Amino acid sequence: MLDAVELVDGVVMRLLDPGDGPALAEAYARNREHLAPWEPLRTPEFFTAAWHHRDVAGALARLQAGTSLPFVLVEGERVVGRLNLSDVVRGVFQNANLGYWVDGEATGRGLATMAVGVALHHARAAGLHRVQAGTLVHNTGSQRVLERNGFARFGLARRYLRIAGEWQDHAMFERLLDE
């Protein structure tokens, strides 16, 4: 099992736990407006503990299958962020997709930058060759986090994901882990 890592000032990054559903529901509800411009439209059910209990179970099944590394950032019992290495592909690709968010009240502390660095360490330890991430073209903050962690922009994916109710272009970034 992967060890928890203290990022800064008592904020810990650890693997998702089966009991994290209620804390995740509370975190998403607390950050509803903060995350809305960067995420898909959410149904009212998304903000319930029951929805997140099911989502956590699915994420842990993907962890066991070796196709995902799901992390949370916690401060005490409170979730203040989430980071996923998902869609792990083995064989000749050895790639994962990276996604993350940080609580609106916890931004500006370097948490995302540190968490991405820890995730890259785990990706390397898992034998991955490459990690990729997409950001909305206007999400310069997230792009800076990636660049600080050695990611390079490699393209533009037009109308890549339906975010905030609209198909939106994404700047694509990659990090080769043997560099």
Sequence and secondary structure as in RCSB ss.txt:
>XXXX:A:sequence
MLDAVELVDGVVMRLLDPGDGPALAEAYARNREHLAPWEPLRTPEFFTAAWHHRDVAGALARLQAGTSLPFVLVE
GERVVGRLNLSDVVRGVFQNANLGYWVDGEATGRGLATMAVGVALHHARAAGLHRVQAGTLVHNTGSQRVLERNG
FARFGLARRYLRIAGEWQDHAMFERLLDE
>XXXX:A:secstr
    EEEETTEEEEE  GGGHHHHHHHHHHTHHHHGGGS    GGGGSHHHHHHHHHHHHHHHHHTS EEEEEEE
TTEEEEEEEEEEEE TTT EEEEEEEE GGGTTSSHHHHHHHHHHHHHHHTT SEEEEEEETT HHHHHHHHHTT
 EEEEEEEEEEEETTEEEEEEEEEEETT 
